[in-house]
Amino acid sequence: MIVLYILVGTGWVWWLEWFTTTNLEGVYGKPWKNRERLFHWFFWPYSLTTFLYAMVKESNNRNKGNE
């Protein structure tokens, strides 16, 4: 169970760092520091949930403008 938690966290951190550094500009597009990696690795359920919530919310806001 712990190994699965670590593997999912590792994959999430890798993907999130890649996504932010290649798709975002400014402060959010800068390379990550180890402190940020550790936070998102250890607390990946919170990080992933927050990311998905913001993505759905933004998607809904964009779709409301197209009606």
C-alpha positions as CSV (number, residue, x, y, z in Angstrom):
1,M,0.0,0.0,0.0
2,I,2.8,2.4,0.9
3,V,4.6,1.5,-2.4
4,L,1.5,2.4,-4.4
5,Y,1.2,5.7,-2.6
6,I,4.8,6.5,-3.3
7,L,4.5,5.5,-7.0
8,V,1.4,7.5,-7.6
9,G,3.0,10.5,-5.8
10,T,6.1,10.2,-7.9
11,G,4.1,10.1,-11.2
12,W,2.0,13.0,-10.1
13,V,5.0,15.2,-9.2
14,W,6.8,14.4,-12.4
15,W,3.7,15.2,-14.5
16,L,2.8,18.4,-12.6
17,E,6.3,19.8,-12.8
18,W,6.4,19.1,-16.5
19,F,3.0,20.6,-17.0
20,T,3.7,23.8,-15.1
21,T,7.2,24.4,-16.5
22,T,6.1,23.9,-20.1
23,N,2.6,25.4,-20.1
24,L,2.7,28.3,-17.6
25,E,4.5,31.6,-17.8
26,G,5.9,33.8,-15.1
27,V,6.3,32.6,-11.5
28,Y,4.4,29.4,-12.1
29,G,6.5,28.4,-15.1
30,K,9.8,28.4,-13.2
31,P,11.7,25.2,-12.5
32,W,10.7,23.6,-9.2
33,K,12.8,23.5,-6.0
34,N,13.0,20.3,-3.9
35,R,10.7,21.8,-1.3
36,E,7.9,22.0,-3.9
37,R,8.6,18.5,-5.1
38,L,8.4,17.1,-1.6
39,F,5.2,18.9,-0.8
40,H,3.4,17.6,-3.9
41,W,4.9,14.1,-3.6
42,F,3.9,13.7,0.1
43,F,0.5,15.5,-0.2
44,W,-0.3,14.4,-3.7
45,P,-4.0,13.5,-2.8
46,Y,-4.6,17.2,-1.8
47,S,-2.5,18.5,-4.7
48,L,-4.3,16.4,-7.3
49,T,-7.8,17.2,-5.9
50,T,-7.0,20.9,-5.9
51,F,-5.7,20.7,-9.4
52,L,-8.7,18.8,-10.7
53,Y,-11.1,21.2,-8.9
54,A,-9.5,24.2,-10.4
55,M,-9.5,22.6,-13.9
56,V,-13.2,21.7,-13.8
57,K,-14.1,25.2,-12.4
58,E,-12.1,26.9,-15.2
59,S,-13.6,24.6,-17.8
60,N,-17.1,25.5,-16.6
61,N,-16.3,29.2,-16.6
62,R,-15.1,29.0,-20.2
63,N,-18.1,27.0,-21.3
64,K,-20.5,29.5,-19.8
65,G,-19.0,32.2,-22.0
66,N,-19.8,30.1,-25.1
67,E,-23.5,29.8,-24.5
